[in-house]
Amino acid sequence: ITISTKIAKAESVSVLIEKNPSPLAAHFELGGHTEGYVSTRVKMGKTSAIYAVVKADGKLYSASKTVKVTIGGCGG
């Protein structure tokens, strides 16, 4: 998955997968002059919502998207 943000002064990006046994799939701390862009691979057992949470200036911003896992995917 790839997450990008144009929010100024983004401090961190977290990836949460609602139906995974451990919902926090990834967490990235961003440096002071870093572009708000991260890309990683995640494993999902079943169809679920994925949430991206960006922390900037002490506030949290989120977006979500449902990703469908089909037969033959990680869930078998």
C-alpha positions in Angstrom: 0.0 0.0 0.0 1.1 3.6 -0.6 0.1 6.5 1.5 0.8 10.1 0.7 -0.2 13.4 2.3 0.2 17.0 1.5 -0.4 18.0 5.1 2.4 20.3 6.2 4.6 19.2 9.1 3.4 15.6 9.1 5.1 13.9 12.0 4.1 10.2 11.6 2.0 7.9 9.5 0.3 4.7 11.0 -1.4 1.9 9.0 -4.2 0.0 10.8 -6.1 -3.0 9.4 -9.4 -3.4 11.1 -9.8 -7.2 11.0 -6.2 -8.3 11.5 -5.2 -10.0 14.8 -2.8 -7.1 15.4 -4.5 -4.0 13.9 -1.4 -1.8 13.8 0.3 -3.0 10.6 3.0 -0.3 10.4 4.1 3.0 11.9 6.5 5.5 10.3 8.1 8.4 12.1 8.8 11.2 9.6 11.8 13.6 9.8 11.5 17.4 9.8 11.9 17.9 6.1 10.5 14.6 4.9 7.9 14.3 2.2 4.6 12.8 3.5 4.9 9.5 1.5 5.3 5.9 2.7 4.9 2.6 0.9 4.9 -0.9 2.4 3.5 -4.4 2.0 0.9 -5.8 4.4 -0.7 -9.2 4.8 -4.4 -9.6 5.2 -6.4 -12.7 6.0 -9.8 -11.4 5.0 -11.6 -8.4 3.5 -11.2 -5.4 5.8 -10.9 -1.6 6.1 -7.4 -0.2 6.0 -6.9 3.1 7.9 -4.1 5.6 7.4 -3.6 7.9 10.3 -1.4 11.0 9.9 -0.2 13.0 12.9 0.6 16.7 12.2 0.9 19.6 14.6 -0.6 17.5 17.5 -3.7 16.6 15.4 -4.7 13.3 13.9 -6.1 12.9 10.3 -7.4 9.7 8.9 -8.6 8.1 5.7 -9.8 4.6 5.0 -10.4 2.2 2.2 -11.9 -1.3 2.1 -9.6 -3.9 0.5 -11.2 -7.1 -0.7 -9.3 -10.4 -0.2 -10.3 -13.0 -2.7 -9.9 -16.8 -2.7 -6.3 -17.7 -3.4 -5.1 -14.6 -1.5 -3.6 -14.7 2.0 -6.8 -16.1 3.5 -6.8 -19.2 1.2 
